[in-house]
């Protein structure tokens, strides 16, 4: 098996094994991609584009550095060409130089100045998960002196669909969190896997198999298979009864009257 294929397989397995509650596991991403990209540091960053409120999980940073990055993002998010590109809807992996329009523009960017001052790095590359005028979320990797290459961008483009699908999956699972935190336990008591629970949420939203497949990043056949397993485990035979039974058991929230 080629080394890159083995690493990507390890990444996918690590991601699936690393899901604990409705959170995207960052450890496997940092462990596989940072060495491959020769990046000493990386972050998963989610920013409310309207308010600037930012959450950052980092690798290769200390707490003070992460605090500085959070503050800088809040103040000058629009000046960061990678964040601005994602906010405009461009979710292709790209280097900071490319997003800025060239080295001279990136060299003068306040975002590069912050990165250099805080970390001693002057190059960055993005791996967006979602974007738009409301929220920007994704991974970024940094290093000094050498810009990221076309091969680096190809690697990020290869793993991006997996990470985006998993991000959608964990955000769907987050909807199961109730004030008592019991819904995930009740789903497990019913024998539902995380993927089956995500399909159940799609059923509750009234999505077709095709729409659910698009949301979850899988095939229609996979959705149909998981839906059949949901019906069997809940002891029902159709979508509506499955949703009602899941609400009765406390797996899904009951709509307020």
Backbone bond lengths (Angstrom), bond angles and torsions (degrees), N, CA, C in turn:
res aa  C-N    CA-C-N  psi(-1)  N-CA   C-N-CA  omega(-1)  CA-C   N-CA-C  phi
1 X - - - 1.462 - - 1.531 109.54 -
2 X 1.331 117.33 132.08 1.443 120.79 179.03 1.527 109.75 -60.85
3 X 1.362 117.15 144.87 1.477 119.28 -178.51 1.515 113.31 -55.40
4 X 1.354 118.35 -41.79 1.457 119.46 -177.77 1.518 111.11 -66.04
5 X 1.339 117.29 -37.32 1.465 119.96 177.98 1.520 110.14 -65.16
6 X 1.334 116.24 -41.85 1.462 119.72 179.03 1.532 110.56 -63.25
7 X 1.331 116.86 -40.70 1.458 120.21 -179.94 1.527 111.31 -65.48
8 X 1.333 116.36 -40.95 1.458 119.18 179.67 1.522 110.85 -68.21
9 X 1.334 116.33 -36.30 1.468 119.44 175.48 1.522 110.32 -63.37
10 X 1.326 116.44 -43.67 1.459 120.33 177.89 1.525 110.81 -61.43
11 X 1.339 115.96 -37.44 1.457 119.90 179.39 1.519 110.98 -62.88
12 X 1.333 116.93 -48.57 1.462 120.49 -178.32 1.526 110.80 -62.80
13 X 1.333 116.84 -45.45 1.465 120.49 179.10 1.519 110.05 -62.18
14 X 1.333 117.42 -43.23 1.457 120.61 179.12 1.515 112.54 -62.73
15 X 1.322 116.66 -38.27 1.462 120.33 178.36 1.521 111.09 -64.60
16 X 1.331 116.39 -46.67 1.463 119.92 -178.25 1.528 110.93 -65.61
17 X 1.336 116.39 -40.68 1.463 119.65 179.01 1.522 112.18 -71.77
18 X 1.346 116.25 -23.50 1.457 119.85 -173.95 1.506 114.90 -87.34
19 X 1.328 118.53 -2.69 1.463 120.16 -179.41 1.525 109.41 -71.90
20 X 1.321 115.90 114.09 1.461 122.08 175.19 1.522 105.91 -128.02
21 X 1.317 116.15 98.77 1.447 119.46 -174.16 1.522 110.80 75.27
22 X 1.318 116.35 -171.85 1.466 120.69 -173.85 1.527 112.72 -83.75
23 X 1.336 116.82 59.36 1.455 121.29 178.49 1.521 109.46 -134.06
24 X 1.323 115.29 140.43 1.454 120.14 177.77 1.529 108.30 -76.11
25 X 1.329 118.83 121.63 1.470 120.17 179.95 1.528 110.68 -72.40
26 X 1.324 116.24 122.32 1.465 120.63 -177.13 1.525 112.24 -94.00
27 X 1.321 117.45 -26.33 1.460 120.46 -175.38 1.521 114.00 -52.99
28 X 1.349 119.03 -50.59 1.466 119.58 179.57 1.528 113.21 -61.74
29 X 1.332 116.85 -33.80 1.460 119.80 179.55 1.528 109.76 -66.28
30 X 1.325 116.35 -48.21 1.463 119.87 179.44 1.535 110.81 -63.72
31 X 1.342 116.31 -41.95 1.464 120.15 -174.95 1.521 112.11 -64.83
32 X 1.333 117.69 -34.81 1.469 120.82 -177.01 1.529 111.91 -90.52
33 X 1.344 117.14 -45.14 1.452 119.30 -170.89 1.532 114.01 -83.10
34 X 1.323 117.92 -33.41 1.471 118.55 -178.61 1.540 111.77 -60.34
35 X 1.340 119.33 -49.38 1.475 117.75 177.28 1.525 112.46 -63.69
36 X 1.328 116.15 -38.73 1.457 119.27 -178.13 1.523 111.35 -64.08
37 X 1.327 116.79 -36.27 1.459 121.85 -179.52 1.527 112.25 -90.61
38 X 1.335 116.41 -1.60 1.467 121.39 -175.29 1.519 110.17 53.68
39 X 1.340 114.68 43.15 1.462 122.03 -179.28 1.531 108.87 -107.63
40 X 1.324 118.96 116.38 1.468 120.07 -180.00 1.517 114.01 -71.62
41 X 1.325 117.38 -13.20 1.453 119.64 -179.83 1.510 112.47 -146.42
42 X 1.332 115.27 153.94 1.463 120.92 179.35 1.520 108.76 -156.08
43 X 1.315 115.84 158.35 1.462 121.06 177.71 1.522 109.84 -138.55
44 X 1.326 114.89 152.48 1.456 122.13 160.00 1.512 105.05 -105.80
45 X 1.320 116.79 120.25 1.455 121.39 -173.27 1.515 110.05 -127.10
46 X 1.332 116.42 130.24 1.460 122.36 174.89 1.525 107.98 -124.24
47 X 1.322 116.13 125.78 1.463 121.65 -174.76 1.517 110.42 -129.23
48 X 1.332 115.91 128.23 1.459 121.07 169.49 1.529 106.52 -73.50
49 X 1.323 116.25 111.38 1.456 119.69 -171.34 1.521 112.27 -66.46
50 X 1.327 117.24 -25.68 1.462 119.55 -177.14 1.519 111.85 -80.63
51 X 1.329 117.25 -38.00 1.464 120.25 -175.96 1.522 113.21 -103.58
52 X 1.327 116.74 -21.67 1.457 120.04 -175.72 1.510 114.23 86.69
53 X 1.328 117.63 -3.42 1.468 120.17 178.17 1.526 108.88 -59.05
54 X 1.335 116.53 130.15 1.457 121.29 -170.22 1.521 111.28 -133.81
55 X 1.321 115.29 139.71 1.455 123.12 171.95 1.522 107.17 -118.59
56 X 1.335 117.09 129.51 1.455 121.60 179.87 1.521 109.68 -130.24
57 X 1.339 115.86 129.45 1.459 123.01 168.91 1.519 106.21 -113.10
58 X 1.325 117.42 125.67 1.451 119.44 -172.37 1.510 114.44 -124.08
59 X 1.316 114.73 162.01 1.459 123.54 172.15 1.528 106.92 -132.24
60 X 1.341 116.85 128.22 1.453 120.40 -177.52 1.507 113.43 90.76
61 X 1.329 117.40 9.12 1.464 122.45 178.94 1.523 109.25 -122.56
62 X 1.336 116.64 151.44 1.460 119.11 169.86 1.523 108.46 -94.78
63 X 1.334 116.12 174.82 1.463 120.68 -174.62 1.524 111.72 -61.52
64 X 1.347 117.11 -38.28 1.467 119.86 -178.95 1.527 111.11 -66.02
65 X 1.322 116.37 -39.66 1.459 119.62 178.80 1.525 111.35 -64.92
66 X 1.337 116.52 -42.53 1.465 119.35 178.87 1.527 110.73 -63.52
67 X 1.325 116.98 -38.23 1.460 120.39 178.29 1.533 110.38 -63.18
68 X 1.338 116.55 -40.56 1.466 120.21 177.78 1.527 110.90 -64.18
69 X 1.333 117.35 -40.78 1.460 120.25 179.78 1.519 111.66 -65.96
70 X 1.329 116.74 -39.64 1.466 120.56 177.54 1.527 109.96 -61.18
71 X 1.342 116.09 -46.85 1.459 119.61 -179.61 1.516 112.33 -63.68
72 X 1.338 116.73 -40.92 1.459 120.08 -179.96 1.519 110.93 -65.68
73 X 1.333 117.27 -39.11 1.466 120.34 178.96 1.515 110.75 -63.27
74 X 1.327 116.04 -41.78 1.462 120.09 179.68 1.527 111.04 -60.98
75 X 1.342 116.65 -40.42 1.465 120.50 -175.05 1.527 112.88 -79.43
76 X 1.338 116.98 -39.31 1.467 119.24 -168.18 1.522 112.67 -132.94
77 X 1.320 117.32 37.81 1.460 120.08 -176.98 1.523 111.55 -59.75
78 X 1.332 117.64 -37.66 1.462 120.39 -178.36 1.525 111.93 -68.58
79 X 1.335 117.73 -19.00 1.460 121.49 180.00 1.521 112.58 -87.29
80 X 1.328 116.69 -6.42 1.466 120.52 177.02 1.523 108.01 -88.26
81 X 1.326 119.06 112.41 1.473 119.86 -173.76 1.525 113.48 -63.43
82 X 1.337 118.21 -30.78 1.465 119.80 178.85 1.523 110.92 -69.94
83 X 1.340 117.30 -43.28 1.462 120.30 177.88 1.528 110.94 -67.99
84 X 1.324 116.37 -39.75 1.464 119.72 -179.65 1.524 111.34 -63.95
85 X 1.334 116.83 -37.49 1.460 119.77 178.61 1.521 110.75 -64.02
86 X 1.342 117.04 -43.76 1.466 120.22 178.92 1.520 111.20 -65.91
87 X 1.329 117.06 -39.23 1.467 120.18 178.45 1.525 111.09 -63.67
88 X 1.334 116.83 -28.34 1.465 121.14 177.72 1.523 112.14 -83.31
89 X 1.355 116.55 -1.86 1.463 120.09 177.10 1.508 115.14 98.57
90 X 1.339 119.30 2.38 1.464 121.91 178.70 1.526 107.95 -88.86
91 X 1.325 117.00 105.26 1.456 121.77 -175.01 1.526 112.94 -104.93
92 X 1.316 118.26 14.85 1.459 120.49 176.16 1.523 109.10 -73.91
93 X 1.340 119.00 138.12 1.467 119.65 172.74 1.524 109.56 -57.08
94 X 1.319 116.83 137.41 1.464 120.20 -179.74 1.515 110.22 -155.16
95 X 1.338 115.01 157.95 1.453 120.11 176.42 1.525 109.06 -83.48
96 X 1.337 114.79 159.67 1.460 119.22 178.20 1.526 110.68 -63.35
97 X 1.341 116.64 -37.76 1.460 119.49 177.71 1.523 111.18 -60.45
98 X 1.330 115.94 -44.48 1.467 120.34 -179.81 1.522 110.68 -63.56
99 X 1.341 116.41 -44.60 1.459 120.04 -178.47 1.527 111.51 -65.26
100 X 1.331 116.14 -33.56 1.468 120.28 -178.53 1.519 112.38 -79.27
101 X 1.334 117.36 -19.49 1.453 120.68 -178.48 1.510 114.15 99.52
102 X 1.336 116.58 18.89 1.455 119.99 178.12 1.512 112.41 129.93
103 X 1.340 115.31 165.06 1.455 120.46 -174.80 1.526 112.62 -62.92
104 X 1.332 117.75 -41.68 1.458 119.57 -176.23 1.530 111.08 -62.20
105 X 1.327 116.69 -41.63 1.466 119.77 178.78 1.529 110.62 -68.18
106 X 1.328 116.36 -43.04 1.464 119.82 179.05 1.525 110.33 -65.69
107 X 1.307 118.61 -36.55 1.464 121.75 -179.12 1.523 110.59 -61.24
108 X 1.331 116.91 -33.75 1.463 121.07 -179.11 1.527 113.00 -89.74
109 X 1.343 117.28 -2.84 1.459 121.02 -174.99 1.534 111.44 -69.86
110 X 1.333 117.89 136.71 1.466 120.14 174.31 1.532 112.09 -59.83
111 X 1.321 116.97 -30.90 1.465 120.27 179.41 1.524 110.98 -65.11
112 X 1.329 117.08 -40.67 1.462 119.65 176.91 1.523 110.64 -65.52
113 X 1.327 116.13 -38.31 1.455 120.00 177.86 1.516 112.42 -60.26
114 X 1.338 116.41 -42.32 1.466 120.19 178.27 1.520 110.38 -65.45
115 X 1.329 116.84 -45.78 1.463 120.77 -179.33 1.524 110.70 -59.51
116 X 1.310 116.45 -42.30 1.468 120.80 -179.76 1.522 110.60 -67.98
117 X 1.321 116.75 -43.28 1.464 120.99 -177.70 1.527 111.82 -67.09
118 X 1.313 116.35 -41.71 1.465 120.20 -175.49 1.525 111.64 -79.85
119 X 1.338 117.31 -41.39 1.463 120.72 -170.07 1.528 114.32 -118.11
120 X 1.333 117.48 -15.99 1.457 119.78 -174.48 1.513 113.19 79.24
121 X 1.331 117.24 19.05 1.466 121.80 179.48 1.525 108.80 -113.29
122 X 1.326 115.39 152.71 1.461 118.63 178.99 1.524 112.96 -130.67
123 X 1.336 116.95 9.32 1.466 120.77 178.23 1.521 109.60 -129.95
124 X 1.324 116.17 145.16 1.470 120.98 -179.89 1.522 109.11 -148.05
125 X 1.332 114.87 155.91 1.455 121.52 176.13 1.519 107.98 -141.56
126 X 1.316 116.94 146.09 1.463 121.01 -175.30 1.516 111.79 -108.76
127 X 1.327 114.68 153.00 1.464 123.19 170.77 1.527 106.50 -133.83
128 X 1.349 117.96 82.57 1.465 120.76 -173.95 1.527 112.32 -68.08
129 X 1.336 115.02 145.66 1.461 122.01 172.84 1.528 110.86 -105.07
130 X 1.302 116.93 -41.18 1.462 120.94 176.56 1.527 108.42 -157.42
131 X 1.323 115.66 157.87 1.454 120.13 -177.99 1.504 111.38 -159.50
132 X 1.307 115.39 -176.66 1.455 121.21 -176.24 1.516 109.39 132.89
133 X 1.319 117.16 -179.03 1.467 120.61 -174.87 1.527 114.21 -72.09
134 X 1.324 117.92 -10.57 1.462 119.52 -179.09 1.525 112.13 -95.84
135 X 1.331 117.32 -48.50 1.462 120.45 -174.94 1.519 110.15 -146.82
136 X 1.323 115.15 143.50 1.459 122.87 174.54 1.520 107.31 -121.45
137 X 1.342 116.19 129.69 1.456 119.75 -178.44 1.524 108.86 -145.18
138 X 1.332 116.01 135.99 1.450 118.82 177.84 1.514 111.81 173.11
139 X 1.322 114.98 178.54 1.459 122.33 177.51 1.521 109.75 -94.79
140 X 1.326 115.79 151.49 1.456 121.94 171.72 1.525 108.21 -140.34
141 X 1.323 115.99 143.94 1.460 122.72 -178.22 1.523 108.43 -124.48
142 X 1.334 116.18 142.38 1.453 119.52 -177.40 1.515 112.68 -130.44
143 X 1.333 115.64 154.03 1.455 122.06 173.46 1.529 108.36 -160.63
144 X 1.322 116.96 174.65 1.463 121.61 -175.50 1.524 111.41 -104.12
145 X 1.337 114.44 145.26 1.471 125.72 168.05 1.519 115.29 71.18
146 X 1.322 119.51 -50.79 1.475 120.51 -175.20 1.526 110.60 -95.57
147 X 1.322 115.86 125.94 1.464 118.51 175.75 1.529 109.11 -70.12
148 X 1.320 115.93 158.65 1.456 121.14 177.50 1.525 109.53 -74.19
149 X 1.316 116.10 148.24 1.461 121.90 -169.79 1.523 112.01 -98.36
150 X 1.322 114.59 174.86 1.468 120.73 175.54 1.528 110.59 -62.69
151 X 1.328 117.45 -36.18 1.467 120.29 177.17 1.522 110.86 -65.23
152 X 1.332 117.11 -38.46 1.465 120.64 176.97 1.529 110.52 -62.11
153 X 1.324 116.50 -43.87 1.464 120.45 179.72 1.524 110.91 -65.72
154 X 1.318 116.93 -36.48 1.467 120.07 178.33 1.527 110.37 -64.83
155 X 1.334 117.10 -40.46 1.463 120.37 177.19 1.524 110.77 -61.31
156 X 1.325 116.98 -46.18 1.460 120.46 -179.82 1.527 111.48 -64.02
157 X 1.324 116.75 -38.87 1.461 120.11 177.55 1.525 111.26 -65.36
158 X 1.327 117.05 -30.06 1.463 120.98 179.28 1.520 111.69 -69.66
159 X 1.326 116.94 -41.80 1.468 119.65 -176.70 1.524 112.53 -87.56
160 X 1.339 117.66 -14.24 1.457 120.16 -175.59 1.531 114.06 -57.94
161 X 1.348 120.05 -45.25 1.475 118.37 -179.68 1.528 113.07 -59.40
162 X 1.328 116.85 -37.13 1.466 119.77 178.46 1.522 110.69 -64.61
163 X 1.325 116.55 -46.13 1.457 120.27 -178.11 1.528 111.60 -67.83
164 X 1.323 117.60 -37.41 1.458 119.69 179.02 1.529 110.71 -68.07
165 X 1.337 116.65 -39.51 1.465 119.77 177.81 1.521 110.59 -64.79
166 X 1.325 117.10 -41.85 1.465 120.17 179.61 1.522 110.55 -67.27
167 X 1.331 116.99 -36.17 1.465 120.26 176.53 1.522 110.50 -61.82
168 X 1.330 117.24 -43.34 1.474 119.82 176.48 1.520 110.76 -62.15
169 X 1.323 115.74 -39.19 1.458 121.19 -177.86 1.529 110.93 -63.14
170 X 1.335 118.00 -49.31 1.457 119.74 -176.62 1.529 111.07 -70.05
171 X 1.338 117.58 -29.66 1.463 118.40 176.68 1.528 111.11 -70.65
172 X 1.321 116.32 -32.81 1.465 118.52 173.10 1.522 110.45 -65.03
173 X 1.329 116.42 -42.42 1.458 119.46 179.17 1.524 111.51 -64.08
174 X 1.323 117.19 -30.01 1.461 120.22 179.80 1.522 111.48 -61.32
175 X 1.316 115.64 -28.26 1.465 118.69 178.47 1.515 112.74 -67.08
176 X 1.326 117.16 -15.73 1.461 120.00 178.30 1.520 112.37 -79.55
177 X 1.339 117.12 -13.46 1.451 119.02 -176.36 1.523 109.43 -68.26
178 X 1.327 116.54 117.42 1.455 121.15 175.73 1.519 108.52 -105.04
179 X 1.333 119.01 168.13 1.457 120.12 -176.05 1.516 113.50 -55.31
180 X 1.319 117.43 -34.32 1.471 120.30 -179.40 1.519 111.71 -86.18
181 X 1.328 116.89 -8.69 1.462 120.16 179.74 1.513 113.41 70.04
182 X 1.352 117.46 25.05 1.458 120.67 -173.38 1.526 113.62 -96.53
183 X 1.333 118.46 -18.72 1.459 120.12 -173.94 1.528 112.84 -58.82
184 X 1.356 119.48 -45.91 1.470 117.97 178.32 1.522 112.96 -60.19
185 X 1.358 116.71 -36.96 1.464 119.50 178.21 1.524 110.63 -65.37
186 X 1.312 116.31 -38.66 1.469 119.48 -179.60 1.524 110.92 -69.30
187 X 1.315 116.84 -33.71 1.465 119.51 175.24 1.520 110.26 -64.46
188 X 1.334 116.43 -42.25 1.470 119.68 178.31 1.524 111.08 -66.35
189 X 1.334 116.49 -38.06 1.468 119.48 177.81 1.522 111.51 -60.85
190 X 1.324 116.78 -32.68 1.466 121.13 178.10 1.526 111.78 -79.54
191 X 1.328 116.91 -4.00 1.456 120.67 179.32 1.513 114.04 84.40
192 X 1.347 117.70 12.72 1.460 121.07 -177.97 1.524 110.55 -82.51
193 X 1.325 116.12 132.68 1.453 121.07 173.35 1.522 109.21 -79.40
194 X 1.327 116.45 170.00 1.455 120.01 178.38 1.516 111.98 -60.35
195 X 1.340 117.20 -40.76 1.456 120.45 -179.65 1.524 110.84 -67.86
196 X 1.329 117.23 -39.27 1.466 120.37 178.20 1.523 110.38 -65.82
197 X 1.338 116.86 -36.78 1.455 120.27 177.94 1.522 110.59 -65.93
198 X 1.330 116.81 -39.32 1.469 120.08 177.33 1.526 110.78 -62.51
199 X 1.328 117.10 -40.88 1.468 120.64 176.99 1.525 110.25 -64.34
200 X 1.328 116.73 -39.59 1.462 120.34 177.78 1.525 110.97 -60.36
201 X 1.328 117.75 -39.98 1.457 121.05 177.07 1.529 111.21 -63.46
202 X 1.326 116.24 -37.39 1.465 119.65 176.70 1.525 110.61 -65.65
203 X 1.329 116.21 -39.06 1.467 119.74 176.55 1.523 110.04 -61.56
204 X 1.328 116.18 -41.69 1.464 120.40 -179.60 1.525 111.28 -65.12
205 X 1.336 116.84 -29.12 1.460 120.80 178.09 1.526 112.44 -81.70
206 X 1.343 116.82 -3.37 1.452 120.49 178.59 1.515 114.10 77.55
207 X 1.331 117.52 19.81 1.454 120.04 -179.28 1.523 111.54 -74.64
208 X 1.313 115.93 145.79 1.456 120.31 170.70 1.523 108.77 -71.69
209 X 1.330 116.46 168.02 1.466 119.87 178.22 1.522 110.42 -60.34
210 X 1.338 116.93 -38.34 1.452 120.41 179.32 1.521 112.01 -65.70
211 X 1.335 116.71 -43.60 1.465 120.66 179.65 1.528 110.64 -66.70
212 X 1.334 116.63 -39.29 1.462 120.16 177.88 1.521 110.60 -64.49
213 X 1.324 116.62 -39.85 1.465 120.13 178.73 1.525 110.54 -62.87
214 X 1.326 117.03 -39.93 1.461 120.55 178.44 1.520 110.77 -65.18
215 X 1.323 117.13 -42.52 1.465 120.60 -179.41 1.517 111.32 -64.91
216 X 1.319 117.25 -40.52 1.457 121.45 -174.59 1.518 113.23 -89.93
217 X 1.327 117.44 -8.83 1.456 119.80 179.27 1.516 113.29 71.48
218 X 1.322 116.39 39.41 1.466 120.00 179.35 1.526 108.27 -138.45
219 X 1.334 116.39 -173.71 1.459 120.54 -178.42 1.535 110.88 -88.15
220 X 1.326 115.09 159.88 1.468 120.46 175.79 1.524 109.82 -60.64
221 X 1.320 116.63 -38.65 1.462 120.21 179.81 1.526 111.13 -61.40
222 X 1.333 116.93 -39.28 1.464 120.61 178.56 1.521 110.62 -64.09
223 X 1.335 116.73 -43.66 1.470 120.29 177.99 1.521 110.52 -60.18
224 X 1.337 116.87 -45.39 1.463 121.03 -179.40 1.521 111.22 -61.63
225 X 1.322 116.53 -41.08 1.470 120.49 178.90 1.511 111.04 -63.72
226 X 1.336 117.12 -45.69 1.468 120.28 179.98 1.528 111.14 -65.99
227 X 1.339 117.05 -38.40 1.462 119.73 179.11 1.526 110.40 -62.21
228 X 1.334 117.11 -40.99 1.462 120.58 178.44 1.526 110.63 -62.17
229 X 1.315 116.85 -38.66 1.465 120.07 178.35 1.524 111.47 -68.31
230 X 1.343 116.20 -37.09 1.465 119.98 176.12 1.523 110.05 -60.91
231 X 1.344 116.65 -47.18 1.466 120.34 179.64 1.526 110.51 -58.19
232 X 1.333 115.91 -44.86 1.463 119.53 -177.36 1.527 111.21 -64.76
233 X 1.318 117.55 -43.40 1.462 120.57 -176.90 1.525 112.54 -71.15
234 X 1.346 116.01 -28.47 1.462 119.12 177.51 1.525 112.22 -91.07
235 X 1.331 116.87 -5.72 1.455 120.60 178.45 1.510 113.57 72.02
236 X 1.343 117.25 36.78 1.463 121.54 -178.23 1.527 108.27 -128.72
237 X 1.346 114.67 177.51 1.462 118.56 -175.51 1.531 113.25 -131.19
238 X 1.335 118.81 2.89 1.458 119.70 -179.32 1.518 109.77 -152.63
239 X 1.320 114.23 168.40 1.462 122.02 -175.23 1.537 112.45 -60.46
240 X 1.334 117.11 -52.16 1.457 120.53 -175.06 1.516 111.38 -60.43
241 X 1.331 116.26 -46.06 1.460 119.30 -179.68 1.521 111.19 -64.95
242 X 1.335 116.84 -34.12 1.460 120.30 178.00 1.526 110.49 -63.69
243 X 1.328 117.15 -44.22 1.460 120.51 179.61 1.527 110.63 -64.69
244 X 1.328 116.80 -44.93 1.462 120.14 179.60 1.519 111.67 -62.99
245 X 1.330 116.95 -40.75 1.457 120.67 179.56 1.534 110.27 -66.94
246 X 1.324 116.66 -39.54 1.462 120.02 178.25 1.526 110.91 -65.01
247 X 1.324 117.18 -36.59 1.457 120.08 175.69 1.523 111.06 -67.76
248 X 1.314 116.46 -40.41 1.477 120.15 179.18 1.516 111.06 -61.38
249 X 1.339 116.22 -37.56 1.461 120.30 -178.50 1.524 112.90 -83.20
250 X 1.321 117.32 -5.45 1.456 119.98 -179.43 1.506 114.02 82.82
251 X 1.342 116.97 13.03 1.471 120.22 176.59 1.512 110.42 -77.24
252 X 1.329 116.13 -40.02 1.456 122.70 174.77 1.522 108.92 -110.88
253 X 1.334 117.20 147.93 1.461 119.07 176.80 1.525 111.50 -67.35
254 X 1.315 116.40 144.23 1.454 121.43 176.45 1.523 108.88 -84.75
255 X 1.332 119.52 127.26 1.463 120.20 -179.16 1.523 111.60 -57.55
256 X 1.337 114.96 140.71 1.468 119.28 178.17 1.524 109.16 -69.26
257 X 1.305 115.49 144.84 1.463 119.49 179.30 1.530 108.81 -72.88
